[in-house]
Amino acid sequence: MRARSHASRDAIVQSALALWRTKGFAETTVTDICKAAGVSKALFYVYFARKEDVLAELEVFTMRDAHLAAGAVASGPYTLADLIEAVVGVLERTMRRYPPELVFETVIETYRFERRALADGATDADLAFLFLEPFRQAHRDGRLPADADVARTARVAQLLVADGIRDWAAAGFTDRPLAGPLAREISALIGGR
C-alpha cells in the first residue's frame, strides 16, 4: 500500500512538472495534472491542497546541497561573499534545470509560505533556513561581526537572494550569472550593516 501511495504521489509531481514545462504553470490545471498522472482529483487532494503545493516537492531550492557547499567553503580560508556564493551557486545550477516561470512561481510561493508562517508566530530563525547554519559558522569564524544578530542577518540575506532569483527568473535566466554578483552585493550590504 505504501509503495503504491508513493508511486501515485510521484506520478502527480512528475506529471505536473512535465505539464509546466510544456504548458506553463499558469495554464496547467489540477485536472490536467490528474489526467496526465492517471489519478483522480480526490487522490490529488489527499496529497496536495492546491497545485502550488506540488512546487515544494520539486526541490527547486536544494538546501541540503547548498549547506554542503557552504561547509566545504568554510573548511578553508574564505570570505562571507565566498560562503554566500557557494550557497547561491548550488541554487543557480539547480534552478537552470527548470523553466524560469516555474522558478518564479516557486519564489512567489515561498513568500506566501513565509507570510503564513509569520502569522503563525514564526521567528527569523525559523525562516532563515537557507543561511542560518552557514552564517552561524561564519559568525564563529569571525566573518560576521561579534554583535551580529545571526538569525536576522541570515533572514535578510535569504530575502535578498529570493528577490534576486525572482528578478533573474523573470528575465528568463539569460546567460547572466547569478551567484557571484548577488553574493558580492549581499556581502557588501551585510558588511555595511
N, C-alpha and C positions, 0 to 999 in steps of 0.2 A: 504494500500500500504506500509506504513512504517513498519508494523509488518511483512509483507512478506519479505521486504528488510532485516530486522534484522534477520529473520529466515534463509535466504539464506547466509548471511554473517556468521552466527553462524555455519551453516552446513559446510561451507568451512573450517572454523577454526577447528571444531571438526573432520572432515574427515582428514584434514592434520595431526592433532595430532595422530589420530589412525594409519594412514599410517606410520608416522615417528616412532611410537613405534614398528611397525611390520617390515617395510621395511628399516627403517633408513632414515635419512634426505637426504643424497646424492642420494640415489636410487629412491626417490619419485619424480615424475614429476608433473607439473601443470595439465597435462592430467589425471594422476592418481587421483589427488585430486578432480578434476571436476567430474570424473566418480563416485567416492565414494560419493560425495556430491549431485549428481544428478543435477548439474548445467552446463551451457555452459562455455567454456573458455572465451567467451566475457563477461559473468557476473562476472567471477573470476576477470578479468582485470578492471572491473568497481570499484571493491573494493581494489584490490592489484596490484601493478605494477609488482611484482615478488613474488616467493614463500617465499623468505626470509622476506618479509614484513608481512607475516602471523605470524612470530615469535613474533612480537610486541603485537599481540592480546592475546598471551598465558599468559601474566603476569608472566613469569618465575621469573622476579625480581620484587617483590611486594613492591613498595616504600611506599605506604600508611601504610601497616602493619609494615614495618621497622621503619618508623618515629614514629608510635605509641609506638613501643617497646623502642625506644630511649627516647621518652618523659617520659615513665614510669620509666626508669632507672634514668633520670635526675631529677625526682621528689624527690629523696632521696640522701643520700651521694653516690658518685660514682667517679670512675676514668675515664680517657679518654679511657682506654682499656675496661672498663665495657660498655661504650657507644658504642664503635665500635663493641664489641662482640654482643650486643643486635641487632644491625642492621644486621650484617653478620649472626647471628643465625637465624633470620627470613628468610633470603635468602637461607641459607643452608636447612632449613626444607622444604621450598617451592621447591627448586631445586631437592630434592630427589624424588619428585613425577614424575619427567620427566626422560627420558633416558639421560645418560651422553652426548651422541653425540649431542642431541638437546640443552643441556645447553651450550656445547662447541660452537655450531653454533650460539647461541644467543649472546655469548660474542663476537665472531668474528663480528657479525652483529652490535653489539653496537660500536665496534671500527670503522666500516665503517660509521655508523651514525655520530659519533664524527668527523671523518675526513671531511665529507660533511658539518657539522655544522661549523667547524673551517674555512673551505674555504669560508663559507658564513658570516664570521665575528663573530662567537660565542665567548664568553669570558669564563674564568674559572667559573664564577658564573652561566653562562647559562648551563654549562656541569656538574657541581658538584651536580647534583640533589640528589644523594644518601646521601651525608654527609653535604650538605650546612646548612640546618636548624639545625641538631643535633650539628654541630660544632659551629654555631652561639650561641647556648645555652651554649655549653662548654666554649666558649670564654667569655660570660657574667658571667659564674660561676667561671672563673679563672682556668679552666682546660687546656686552651691553653694560651701561653704567650701573654701578653698585646699587643705586637708589631706584632703578627702573622697576616699574610695575610690569613684571614679565607677562602676566596674563593679558593685561590691557595692551601692551606693545604687540604681543602675538596676534591679538584680535584685530588691531589696526592694520598690521601687515597683511593679515588674511583678507580684510575688506579691500585693501588696495590691490591685492592680487585678483580678487574676484572682479573688481572694476576693470582692471587691465585685461583680463581674459574676456570679459563681456565686450569691450571695445574691439579687441583683436578678433573675436569670433564674428562680431557684427560686420567687420571689414572683410570677412571671408578668409581669415588667416593670412592671406598673401604669403610672400616669401620672407616677410619681415620677421626676424627672430623676436621672441617674447621674453625669454628667461633673463638674458644678460641685461638689456636695458631696464626692464622692470625691477630687477634685483638692485641695480645701482640706484634707481630712483627711490625705492623703498628704504634702502640703507641710508641714503642721504637724509631722507625725511625723518627716520627714526633717530639717526645720529644727531640731528638738529633739535630734537625734542623741544 
